[in-house]
Amino acid sequence: MNFIAGIDEAGIGPLAGPVVAACVILPDDFPVEILNDSKKLSEKKRSLAFDVIKEKSCWGIGIVSEKIIDEINILQADFKAMRIAFDMMMEKLPLWCKKNSVDFSALAESMEIIVDGNKIPFEYNPPVKAVVKADSKFTSVMAASILAKVQRDKIMVDYDKIYPMYGYAKHKGYPTQAHKEICRRIGPSPIQRLSFNYN
């Protein structure tokens, strides 16, 4: 069986909060009908899928803060989050294989690593493949997209409780007019990405 380690991220475009990436390998018997590109699922369906993915798949999540994004730029921060997610997944993989009666050595040899997009985030053997719109073509990348999106949304909802005036629970840090206006009016919150354009 040829397993695919799917990698995707959430949070490239926001003006606040971290970038979050996920890496997922799905078992043969995963209920793939619950999956889709995370942007095409309702919040409720994403949340339900999130729980099933975490329960059944081998997964890793990487979170890189807005401070690091400002230091190294969003692209490098995205790549860093993807590598953290992949390494976490690989750390869990031997135990996951044992639990699911999968030959770890055979999986590690035949595994494909596919990332959504057109850039290779890190070097590995087997080589990582970048595929545009992979989150609508490969179920494991769809699952990674859901994990990353839901995890990031949870983080932003938590930040909303600390900084309620910024409306993070609503826009999740994305550059809405209301978000940009509040930043101009009262200044950036401690989780704003200061290297981003607020015009």
C-alpha positions as CSV (number, residue, x, y, z in Angstrom):
1,M,0.0,0.0,0.0
2,N,1.4,3.4,-1.0
3,F,0.8,5.8,1.9
4,I,0.7,9.6,1.3
5,A,1.9,12.0,4.0
6,G,-0.2,15.1,3.2
7,I,0.9,18.6,4.3
8,D,-1.0,21.8,4.3
9,E,-1.2,25.1,6.2
10,A,-3.6,27.8,7.4
11,G,-2.8,31.4,8.1
12,I,-0.5,32.7,5.4
13,G,-2.7,35.8,4.8
14,P,-3.8,37.1,8.3
15,L,-2.4,40.2,9.9
16,A,-2.4,38.5,13.3
17,G,-1.6,35.2,15.0
18,P,0.5,32.2,14.0
19,V,0.8,30.2,10.9
20,V,-0.3,26.6,11.5
21,A,0.6,23.5,9.4
22,A,-0.4,19.9,9.6
23,C,0.9,16.6,8.3
24,V,-1.4,13.6,8.0
25,I,-1.2,9.9,7.0
26,L,-4.6,8.3,6.7
27,P,-5.3,4.6,7.4
28,D,-6.9,2.5,4.6
29,D,-10.2,2.4,6.4
30,F,-10.6,6.1,6.9
31,P,-14.1,7.5,6.1
32,V,-12.8,9.8,3.3
33,E,-16.4,10.9,2.6
34,I,-16.1,13.4,5.5
35,L,-13.1,15.1,3.9
36,N,-12.8,18.0,1.4
37,D,-10.7,21.1,1.1
38,S,-11.2,22.8,4.5
39,K,-12.4,26.0,2.8
40,K,-15.3,24.1,1.3
41,L,-16.6,22.6,4.5
42,S,-18.8,24.3,7.1
43,E,-17.3,25.0,10.5
44,K,-19.4,22.2,12.0
45,K,-18.3,19.7,9.4
46,R,-14.6,20.8,9.8
47,S,-14.9,20.4,13.6
48,L,-16.3,16.9,13.3
49,A,-13.7,15.8,10.7
50,F,-11.0,17.3,12.9
51,D,-11.9,14.9,15.8
52,V,-12.0,11.9,13.5
53,I,-8.7,12.7,11.8
54,K,-7.0,13.1,15.2
55,E,-8.5,9.8,16.4
56,K,-7.7,7.6,13.4
57,S,-4.8,9.1,11.5
58,C,-1.1,9.6,12.2
59,W,-0.8,13.4,12.4
60,G,1.5,16.3,13.4
61,I,0.8,20.0,13.8
62,G,3.3,22.8,13.6
63,I,2.7,26.3,15.0
64,V,4.9,29.2,14.3
65,S,4.2,32.5,16.1
66,E,3.6,36.0,14.7
67,K,6.9,37.0,16.3
68,I,8.9,34.4,14.3
69,I,6.9,35.4,11.2
70,D,8.1,39.0,11.6
71,E,11.7,37.8,12.1
72,I,12.1,35.3,9.2
73,N,9.1,36.2,6.9
74,I,5.9,34.4,6.3
75,L,7.2,32.0,3.7
76,Q,10.1,30.7,5.9
77,A,7.7,30.6,8.9
78,D,5.3,28.5,6.8
79,F,8.1,26.1,5.8
80,K,9.1,25.9,9.4
81,A,5.6,25.0,10.6
82,M,5.4,22.3,7.9
83,R,8.7,20.8,9.0
84,I,7.6,20.8,12.6
85,A,4.3,19.1,11.6
86,F,6.1,16.5,9.5
87,D,8.6,15.7,12.3
88,M,5.9,15.3,14.8
89,M,4.0,12.9,12.5
90,M,7.1,10.9,11.9
91,E,7.8,10.7,15.6
92,K,4.4,9.1,16.1
93,L,4.5,6.9,13.1
94,P,6.1,3.7,14.5
95,L,3.6,3.4,17.3
96,W,0.7,4.3,14.9
97,C,1.9,1.5,12.5
98,K,2.0,-1.0,15.3
99,K,-1.5,-0.1,16.4
100,N,-2.8,-0.3,12.9
101,S,-0.9,-3.5,11.9
102,V,1.1,-1.6,9.2
103,D,4.7,-2.5,8.4
104,F,6.6,0.6,9.4
105,S,9.7,-0.1,7.3
106,A,7.6,-0.8,4.2
107,L,5.6,2.4,4.8
108,A,8.7,4.6,5.3
109,E,10.2,3.2,2.1
110,S,7.1,3.7,-0.1
111,M,5.7,6.8,1.5
112,E,5.0,9.8,-0.7
113,I,5.1,13.3,0.8
114,I,2.8,15.8,-0.9
115,V,2.5,19.5,0.1
116,D,-0.2,21.8,-1.2
117,G,1.3,24.6,-3.3
118,N,4.1,25.1,-5.7
119,K,7.1,25.3,-3.3
120,I,9.1,22.6,-1.6
121,P,9.2,23.5,2.1
122,F,12.1,21.2,3.1
123,E,14.4,18.5,1.8
124,Y,13.7,14.9,2.7
125,N,14.2,11.4,1.3
126,P,11.8,10.4,-0.3
127,P,11.7,13.9,-1.9
128,V,8.7,16.2,-1.0
129,K,6.4,16.9,-3.9
130,A,4.6,20.2,-4.2
131,V,1.2,19.9,-6.0
132,V,-1.0,23.0,-6.7
133,K,-4.5,22.4,-5.4
134,A,-3.4,19.2,-3.6
135,D,-6.0,20.0,-1.0
136,S,-8.7,19.1,-3.5
137,K,-6.9,16.1,-5.0
138,F,-5.4,14.1,-2.2
139,T,-7.4,12.9,0.9
140,S,-4.4,13.1,3.2
141,V,-3.8,16.7,2.2
142,M,-7.5,17.5,2.7
143,A,-7.2,16.1,6.2
144,A,-4.0,18.2,6.8
145,S,-5.9,21.3,5.6
146,I,-8.7,20.6,8.0
147,L,-6.4,20.0,11.0
148,A,-4.4,23.2,10.3
149,K,-7.5,25.4,9.8
150,V,-9.4,24.1,12.8
151,Q,-6.4,24.3,15.1
152,R,-5.6,27.9,14.0
153,D,-9.2,29.0,14.4
154,K,-9.2,27.6,18.0
155,I,-6.0,29.6,18.7
156,M,-7.6,32.8,17.4
157,V,-10.9,32.2,19.4
158,D,-8.7,31.9,22.5
159,Y,-6.9,35.1,21.6
160,D,-10.3,36.8,21.2
161,K,-10.9,36.3,24.9
162,I,-7.6,38.1,25.8
163,Y,-8.0,40.9,23.2
164,P,-11.8,41.1,22.6
165,M,-11.7,44.6,21.0
166,Y,-10.0,43.2,17.9
167,G,-12.7,40.7,16.9
168,Y,-10.4,37.7,16.3
169,A,-13.1,35.2,16.9
170,K,-15.0,36.6,13.9
171,H,-12.3,37.2,11.3
172,K,-9.5,35.0,12.7
173,G,-6.9,37.7,12.1
174,Y,-7.6,38.0,8.4
175,P,-7.4,41.5,6.8
176,T,-11.0,42.5,6.9
177,Q,-11.9,46.2,6.9
178,A,-13.0,46.1,10.5
179,H,-9.7,44.5,11.6
180,K,-7.5,47.0,9.8
181,E,-9.6,49.9,11.1
182,I,-9.3,48.8,14.8
183,C,-5.6,48.4,14.4
184,R,-5.3,51.9,12.9
185,R,-7.5,53.4,15.6
186,I,-6.1,51.8,18.8
187,G,-2.8,50.3,17.6
188,P,-1.7,46.7,17.1
189,S,-2.4,44.0,19.6
190,P,0.5,42.0,21.0
191,I,-0.3,39.2,18.4
192,Q,-0.3,41.4,15.3
193,R,2.2,40.7,12.5
194,L,4.0,44.0,12.4
195,S,5.8,43.3,9.1
196,F,2.5,43.0,7.3
197,N,0.8,45.8,5.3
198,Y,-2.3,47.4,7.1
199,N,-3.3,49.7,4.2
